[in-house]
Amino acid sequence: MFRQGPQKYQQFQDEQRVISNKQEFPQEVQAGVLGGKEGNSDFPSDQIPPDFNLAELHREAWNVGTTKLSKSQLRSLRLHQNTPNISEEEKLVGQICKCCARQVPKDRVKIDCNNQDYSFLGAGMPLYFEYIKACILMLIVMFVTSGDYNIITNIAFGQSCQSLDKSIGFEIDEKAVCIFNWVTGLSLANKREDQEFIDLQQMLNLISMLTLIILFQYFRKEQRAFDTEIDSNTYYASDYTILLKNIPTHTEGLKNDDFDQDLKDYLEVYIERTYEKPIEVLDYEEELRQFLQRNNRPEKKLSRVVAVNLCYNIEEQTILEQEKQSKIAQKQKLLPSLYDQGLLPGSEDINNNEQIKEIDNQIIEIEQKLEALEKRFVEGKDVKQYFLGQAFVTFRWESDVQWMLIDHRLSLCSRILGRKSNLIYRGSQLQVEQPPEPTDVFWENLHIQTSQKIWRRILGYFLTFIILGVCGGLIYWLSAIQAQSADEQAKAVKNGDLNPNYKVKVIAQLASISIIIINYILSIVIRKVSLFERFSTQTGFNISLASKSSLAQFVNTAVITFAISTWVTKNIYGTGGLVYNQTYVFISNAILPALIQLIDSSTIMKWLYQFFELRKGKASVKTQKQLHDLFERPVFDISTSYATVLKNMYVVAFYASVIPIGLVITCFALLFFYWVEKYNIARRRTIKYNYSSVMSREMIEQLEYVLPIYCLTNLWWEYVFLQSISIEAIIGVCFGVANAILPMHEINKLLFRMKAKPNEHLPINEAEVGFLTDYCRENPATAETERARYQERVTRHQKDKIAMDQMFEQ
């Protein structure tokens, strides 16, 4: 009976197709008890000159890949690891970087890998690529259902635009007359006077919109199924953790003035008293007892609560770190002059210099303060003035987490209605929540009060509107220049000059490129605004940034240009008008964003800086930590990528009926962007955060605004060209707006039920081997200490697991 357990656990691990996401976890020690070295780790973060080999190891440790190999990959690695042809990068495989406690991946992701292979980065990463594919499918559906008919009838049967020749006379208004060329010929302007074609077009637009509504439900279903499948094949730090809030911050009733140990003891008693252990857990504990007996080890009871990581106000720690960096900067300014005097880097002459000694002593003094503060944070004692009343509590078994969430987690609606938690600790009703992943937490923002965050977000939106106003002014200025050029062409035509005015076309192209540049600057400013809002999680920040940036860029790219062309210059399809500008914008968007990503100036600049630093060698005055930051590849920014995709979808929906060729151009643009993103992630990016499915779900919500945009602009262009509105256009608006307003995610959950994943009863000490990080190592208050003892803990767990399996296989 008892031999079944470990074999099942090992079989489950061997069959995992995707390695876990994110948490190496606290060793089984009592909360607050320091293990190994106290304070700083062995990593020489401030040493000058730095070790370039350590920097290269750090860079490779952040490669996008997993630490688990198949048997054939392991055999290949062992076969070639001692050959002379092995690259320097391959020699680093499996080593652990001491500064971040990350292992160099054994299996880097491939450019053409299945999207599910990204799941070790969190469910949000594969869902991001599925999101782009969904957008491409949407464009194909829009083109097949209505766009192809629109283009064919525009170019083949439209007669509203005329060729520029002497037969139409010279007394024409270039803004009011549609001159036939490839731009206007492909647009709705060429059949604007053919009501029969437009009426049928509106019917097809309605069919297209209804098809998209069904398609969105399919997207949501597939997204949820994809998320469920990834979650069932992958272990994450959050699977074994809950977030507790409203923990008392006073010391009344606290044992030994120890916040984390007292909370751990309370939860241990509560769990033991409330929830029975599953039979698989009892089997595992019995086999562990037998293992300890056979190896003459003392028996011990496995606690069900593994660790409590408290959340602190780390402003004091941040200020001390800034003071330390300021002193290091002073030292770095002195060193070049000493090197010029002939003193060797790192020599005793350098260390004995009076100015250097004074600065070093000041740095040591600050480090001692930091170590003392971190020791208090790790022990959880005498931290009343820092403790925020929140804690990440990690359990040995995932089943305990599920029970706690089922029994005690309250929805926002329940809390608003006054429902209280029945989990009482030292007189306070604890709030139990599903935690974000460790790298998803903005630890430095946890102390910001909710009222301050609300005020900051209101101010953030206000600043965004001001920025949009400034950008609108710039675009208006560009439109005025275009209008002037169009007037010059009109005068030339009146004088008998029928030659094409290339100046107008060049200005239209420059205007489209200028809009992209303005959007780039706008995204940088909005990032600053989103940082000012001080979100508690990286996901919240990413959603805010992606939403604001996509909306602002859409307004810049489409709405402001539309408003100026419609009501100011009053030039829709004339030379240099709206149709011209937006066609060139579509072309520019199809090439420039993905091309910029492919050229990747940030990577090129990194290479240049690394080259110049390598030439300095021992004369480099960078600290080890600074050199590590320099050698890291650029960090992948999912929020900017989402904003780019979402903005393109908004713009193409806005102009799909009047410029249908935009559907084709944008489709190819997204396809190009998709593969450039996969290439960059596989070869030229560092991914520091695990992305949850929450952001992908929110981006689907944002994407649904495509429907009302599409329907409203269909109605508008019909009214502009025919001075009438069809019943199909009105029905489309009603359906589009209703789909955007109604809670479609909840409706989808009612329509398509998903089976809950089975609980595998894998203990955390086995699951954590594949984790990338944990709450203790990510929390700045405890990071140094936890990273110092990470490798020893994991090595011990792995050895015990192998020995235990071998014993029961006999």
PEMO-V989606 format. One record per pair of residues at least 12 apart in sequence whose ideal C-beta (glycine too) atoms are under 7 Angstrom apart, sorted by sequence separation. I is the first residue (numbers start at 1). GAP is how many residues later the second one is. D is the distance in whole Angstrom. If there is no record, write none. Layout:
I|GAP|D, I|GAP|D
This chain:
92|12|5, 94|12|6, 338|12|6, 489|12|4, 565|12|6, 93|13|5, 408|13|6, 565|13|4, 777|13|6, 115|14|5, 530|14|5, 613|14|7, 652|14|4, 715|14|4, 115|15|6, 164|15|5, 338|15|6, 408|15|5, 489|15|6, 530|15|4, 714|15|6, 77|16|7, 247|16|7, 562|16|6, 161|17|4, 162|17|7, 163|17|5, 285|17|6, 561|17|7, 613|17|6, 160|18|6, 161|18|7, 162|18|6, 485|18|6, 486|18|6, 527|18|6, 530|18|7, 648|18|5, 714|18|6, 715|18|6, 161|19|4, 485|19|5, 526|19|6, 561|20|6, 610|20|6, 334|21|6, 561|21|7, 609|21|6, 610|21|6, 648|21|7, 711|21|4, 712|21|6, 334|22|6, 485|22|5, 526|22|5, 648|22|7, 711|22|5, 161|23|5, 409|23|5, 526|23|5, 161|24|6, 408|24|4, 409|24|6, 331|25|6, 409|25|7, 482|25|5, 645|25|7, 711|25|4, 769|25|6, 481|26|6, 482|26|7, 523|26|5, 526|26|6, 710|26|7, 405|27|6, 606|27|7, 161|28|6, 331|28|5, 404|28|6, 557|28|6, 606|28|7, 708|28|4, 769|28|7, 60|29|6, 77|29|7, 160|29|6, 161|29|5, 330|29|6, 405|29|6, 482|29|6, 707|29|4, 708|29|5, 769|29|6, 155|30|5, 160|30|5, 522|30|6, 603|30|7, 154|31|7, 155|31|6, 160|31|6, 522|31|6, 603|31|6, 60|32|5, 154|32|6, 158|32|3, 160|32|5, 272|32|7, 327|32|5, 602|32|4, 707|32|5, 708|32|5, 765|32|5, 154|33|6, 158|33|4, 160|33|5, 271|33|5, 478|33|5, 707|33|6, 73|34|6, 154|34|6, 157|34|7, 271|34|7, 519|34|4, 522|34|6, 57|35|6, 151|35|6, 268|35|6, 327|35|5, 328|35|7, 704|35|6, 705|35|6, 766|35|6, 61|36|4, 67|36|5, 154|36|5, 158|36|7, 268|36|6, 327|36|5, 478|36|6, 641|36|6, 704|36|5, 69|37|5, 154|37|6, 268|37|5, 519|37|6, 57|38|6, 67|38|6, 68|38|7, 69|38|6, 150|38|7, 153|38|6, 267|38|5, 518|38|6, 519|38|7, 58|39|5, 61|39|6, 66|39|6, 67|39|6, 68|39|7, 324|39|6, 327|39|7, 57|40|5, 62|40|7, 65|40|3, 66|40|7, 157|40|7, 475|40|7, 704|40|7, 58|41|6, 61|41|4, 63|41|7, 66|41|5, 264|41|5, 515|41|6, 58|42|7, 61|42|7, 63|42|5, 65|42|5, 324|42|5, 515|42|6, 61|43|5, 65|43|4, 323|43|6, 324|43|7, 392|43|6, 60|44|5, 64|44|6, 65|44|6, 153|44|5, 264|44|5, 474|44|6, 63|45|5, 64|45|5, 263|45|5, 636|45|6, 320|46|6, 19|47|4, 471|47|5, 19|48|7, 260|48|4, 697|48|7, 19|49|5, 320|49|6, 321|49|7, 636|49|4, 260|50|5, 320|50|5, 636|50|7, 150|51|6, 259|51|6, 471|51|6, 593|51|6, 633|51|6, 634|51|6, 635|51|5, 636|51|5, 149|52|7, 633|52|6, 634|52|7, 317|53|7, 633|53|5, 635|53|6, 638|53|6, 646|53|7, 653|53|4, 45|54|6, 66|54|5, 632|54|5, 649|54|6, 656|54|6, 43|55|4, 146|55|7, 149|55|6, 467|55|6, 654|55|5, 42|56|6, 43|56|4, 317|56|6, 390|56|7, 646|56|6, 650|56|7, 653|56|4, 657|56|6, 41|57|6, 316|57|7, 642|57|5, 646|57|7, 649|57|5, 653|57|4, 657|57|5, 146|58|4, 388|58|6, 467|58|5, 145|59|6, 146|59|5, 388|59|6, 589|59|6, 650|59|6, 654|59|5, 658|59|5, 657|60|5, 146|61|7, 145|62|5, 146|62|4, 464|62|6, 145|63|4, 312|65|6, 464|65|6, 142|66|5, 145|66|6, 463|66|5, 141|67|7, 508|68|6, 460|69|5, 507|69|7, 512|69|6, 141|70|6, 310|70|6, 460|70|7, 511|70|6, 515|70|6, 141|71|6, 312|71|7, 504|71|5, 460|72|6, 504|72|5, 508|72|5, 512|72|4, 516|72|6, 313|73|5, 460|73|5, 508|73|6, 512|73|4, 582|73|5, 586|73|7, 138|74|6, 141|74|6, 312|74|4, 312|75|6, 313|75|6, 509|75|5, 513|75|6, 590|75|5, 594|75|7, 312|76|6, 456|76|6, 457|76|5, 508|76|5, 512|76|4, 516|76|6, 583|76|6, 586|76|4, 590|76|7, 138|77|6, 310|77|6, 311|77|5, 456|77|5, 582|77|6, 456|78|6, 587|78|6, 590|78|6, 594|78|4, 598|78|5, 311|79|4, 579|79|7, 586|79|4, 590|79|4, 594|79|4, 597|79|5, 311|80|6, 453|80|7, 579|80|6, 586|80|6, 589|80|6, 593|80|7, 600|80|7, 310|81|5, 453|81|6, 475|81|7, 603|81|5, 309|82|6, 594|82|5, 308|83|5, 309|83|5, 597|83|6, 464|84|6, 468|84|6, 600|84|6, 134|85|5, 308|85|5, 471|85|5, 475|85|5, 479|85|5, 486|85|7, 448|86|5, 475|86|6, 483|86|5, 489|86|6, 307|87|5, 468|87|6, 305|88|6, 306|88|5, 464|88|6, 472|88|5, 476|88|6, 483|88|7, 486|88|7, 306|89|6, 445|89|5, 475|89|7, 486|89|5, 305|90|6, 306|90|5, 445|90|6, 446|90|6, 479|90|6, 486|90|4, 553|90|7, 557|90|7, 304|91|6, 445|91|5, 485|91|6, 549|91|7, 304|92|5, 558|92|7, 303|93|7, 304|93|7, 442|93|6, 483|93|7, 546|93|4, 550|93|4, 554|93|5, 558|93|5, 302|94|6, 442|94|6, 482|94|5, 545|94|4, 549|94|4, 553|94|4, 557|94|5, 442|95|6, 127|96|6, 130|96|6, 304|96|6, 441|96|6, 442|96|6, 542|96|6, 546|96|4, 550|96|4, 554|96|4, 558|96|5, 440|97|5, 542|97|4, 546|97|5, 550|97|5, 554|97|6, 558|97|7, 18|98|7, 440|98|5, 21|99|6, 127|99|6, 439|99|7, 440|99|6, 442|99|7, 20|100|7, 21|100|7, 126|100|7, 127|100|7, 546|100|7, 550|100|7, 18|101|4, 19|101|5, 21|101|5, 436|101|5, 18|102|6, 436|103|7, 123|104|5, 126|104|7, 123|107|5, 123|108|7, 119|111|4, 116|114|7, 120|114|7, 119|115|5, 281|116|6, 523|117|6, 261|119|6, 260|120|4, 523|120|7, 259|121|5, 278|121|6, 258|122|5, 258|123|5, 257|124|5, 259|124|6, 257|125|6, 275|125|6, 267|126|6, 318|126|7, 259|128|6, 263|128|6, 275|128|5, 271|129|6, 314|129|6, 314|130|6, 315|132|7, 251|133|6, 313|134|4, 249|135|6, 311|135|5, 249|138|5, 249|140|5, 247|142|5, 246|143|6, 247|143|7, 245|144|7, 247|144|6, 245|145|5, 244|146|7, 243|147|7, 244|147|5, 243|149|6, 244|149|6, 241|151|5, 242|151|5, 538|151|5, 241|152|7, 543|152|6, 550|152|7, 241|153|5, 539|153|6, 542|153|6, 546|153|7, 240|154|5, 240|155|6, 539|155|5, 543|155|5, 547|155|6, 539|156|5, 240|158|6, 239|159|5, 242|159|6, 266|159|6, 241|160|7, 240|161|6, 239|162|7, 242|162|5, 263|162|7, 242|163|7, 253|173|5, 247|178|7, 248|178|5, 248|179|7, 248|180|5, 247|181|7, 246|182|6, 246|183|6, 247|183|6, 246|184|6, 246|185|5, 244|186|5, 245|186|4, 244|187|7, 244|188|6, 245|188|7, 242|190|6, 243|190|4, 243|192|4, 242|193|6, 241|194|5, 238|196|7, 238|197|5, 238|199|5, 237|200|6, 236|201|6, 237|201|5, 18|212|7, 21|213|6, 23|213|7, 20|214|6, 22|214|6, 23|214|2, 18|215|5, 20|215|4, 21|215|4, 22|215|5, 17|216|6, 18|216|5, 20|216|6, 16|217|6, 32|226|6, 32|228|5, 31|229|4, 32|229|5, 31|230|4, 30|231|6, 31|233|4, 439|249|6, 440|249|6, 439|250|5, 440|250|6, 439|251|5, 440|252|7, 437|253|4, 437|255|6, 436|256|7, 345|273|4, 345|274|6, 5|275|6, 28|275|7, 31|276|6, 31|277|5, 5|278|4, 28|278|6, 4|279|7, 5|279|5, 26|280|6, 339|280|6, 2|281|6, 6|281|6, 25|281|7, 26|281|4, 5|282|5, 25|282|7, 46|282|6, 2|284|5, 2|285|5, 336|285|6, 335|286|5, 48|287|7, 332|289|4, 328|295|6, 49|296|5, 49|297|6, 175|311|6, 174|312|5, 122|315|6, 174|315|6, 174|316|4, 46|317|7, 173|317|7, 174|319|7, 172|321|6, 170|323|6, 171|323|6, 170|324|5, 170|326|6, 40|331|6, 39|332|3, 165|333|7, 164|334|6, 439|334|6, 39|335|6, 438|335|5, 39|336|6, 438|336|6, 443|336|6, 38|337|6, 438|337|5, 441|337|7, 443|337|5, 439|339|6, 438|340|4, 34|341|7, 34|344|6, 34|345|7, 32|346|7, 32|347|4, 32|348|4, 31|349|6, 32|349|7, 402|357|7, 399|360|5, 398|361|6, 399|362|7, 397|364|6, 397|366|6, 396|367|5, 26|368|7, 396|368|5, 25|369|6, 394|370|7, 189|383|7, 392|383|4, 189|384|4, 187|386|7, 184|389|6, 189|390|6, 187|392|5, 175|395|6, 178|395|4, 184|395|6, 175|396|4, 178|396|7, 179|396|6, 183|396|6, 177|397|6, 183|397|6, 176|398|6, 175|399|4, 174|400|5, 183|400|5, 174|401|5, 175|402|7, 377|404|4, 378|404|5, 377|405|6, 374|407|7, 378|407|5, 374|408|7, 374|410|6, 374|411|6, 22|415|5, 23|415|6, 21|416|7, 22|416|6, 22|417|7, 205|452|6, 306|458|6, 317|463|7, 317|464|7, 227|466|4, 309|466|5, 314|466|5, 309|467|5, 314|467|6, 188|469|6, 307|469|7, 312|469|5, 188|470|4, 309|470|6, 187|471|6, 187|472|5, 223|473|6, 309|473|7, 223|474|7, 186|475|5, 223|477|7, 284|479|6, 220|480|6, 281|480|6, 219|481|6, 280|481|4, 278|483|6, 216|488|6, 213|494|7, 212|495|6, 209|498|6, 209|501|6, 209|502|6, 147|509|7, 151|509|5, 205|509|5, 128|510|6, 135|510|6, 150|510|4, 151|510|6, 202|512|7, 132|513|6, 139|513|7, 147|513|5, 291|513|5, 294|513|6, 135|514|6, 142|514|6, 147|516|4, 202|516|6, 291|516|6, 143|520|5, 198|520|6, 142|521|6, 143|521|7, 287|521|7, 206|522|5, 213|522|7, 198|523|7, 209|523|5, 139|524|5, 198|524|6, 202|524|5, 220|524|7, 240|524|5, 203|525|5, 206|525|6, 210|525|7, 220|525|6, 232|525|4, 99|526|7, 202|526|4, 206|526|5, 209|526|6, 213|526|5, 228|526|5, 231|526|6, 139|527|6, 140|527|7, 195|527|6, 199|527|6, 202|527|5, 205|527|6, 209|527|6, 221|527|6, 139|528|4, 216|528|7, 220|528|4, 99|529|6, 188|529|6, 192|529|4, 225|529|6, 228|529|6, 224|530|6, 136|531|6, 217|531|6, 221|531|5, 235|532|4, 136|534|5, 217|534|7, 237|534|6, 241|534|7, 135|535|6, 136|535|6, 235|535|7, 237|537|6, 132|538|6, 237|538|7, 132|542|5, 129|545|7, 52|562|7, 131|565|6, 121|566|6, 125|566|5, 127|566|6, 111|567|5, 124|567|3, 111|568|5, 122|568|4, 124|568|5, 128|568|6, 131|568|6, 49|569|5, 121|569|6, 122|569|4, 123|569|6, 124|569|6, 127|569|4, 50|570|6, 54|570|6, 58|570|4, 62|570|6, 121|570|7, 122|570|6, 123|570|4, 49|571|5, 62|571|7, 111|571|5, 124|571|5, 50|572|6, 55|572|5, 59|572|4, 109|572|7, 110|572|6, 124|572|5, 48|573|6, 50|573|6, 51|573|6, 55|573|5, 58|573|6, 59|573|6, 109|573|5, 50|574|4, 59|574|7, 108|574|7, 48|575|6, 56|575|6, 47|576|7, 55|576|4, 46|577|5, 47|577|5, 50|577|4, 45|578|7, 46|578|7, 45|579|5, 46|579|7, 44|580|5, 45|580|4, 64|617|6, 64|618|7, 64|621|7, 64|623|6, 62|624|4, 22|668|5, 21|669|5, 102|670|7, 101|676|6, 101|686|4, 101|689|4, 96|695|6, 68|702|6, 67|703|7, 25|739|6, 25|743|4, 41|743|6, 24|744|6, 40|744|5, 23|745|7, 39|745|7, 25|746|7, 39|746|7, 41|746|5, 42|746|7, 20|747|6, 24|747|5, 38|747|7, 41|747|4, 12|748|6, 23|748|4, 26|748|7, 22|749|6, 24|749|6, 25|749|5, 12|750|6, 20|750|4, 22|750|5, 23|750|6, 24|750|5, 26|750|5, 19|751|4, 20|751|5, 21|751|6, 22|751|5, 23|751|4, 34|751|7, 37|751|5, 23|752|7, 36|752|6, 9|753|6, 13|753|7, 24|753|6, 36|753|4, 35|754|5, 36|756|7, 9|757|6, 27|762|7, 24|766|6, 27|766|4, 24|770|6, 10|795|5, 6|798|6, 6|799|6, 7|801|7, 6|802|5, 3|805|5
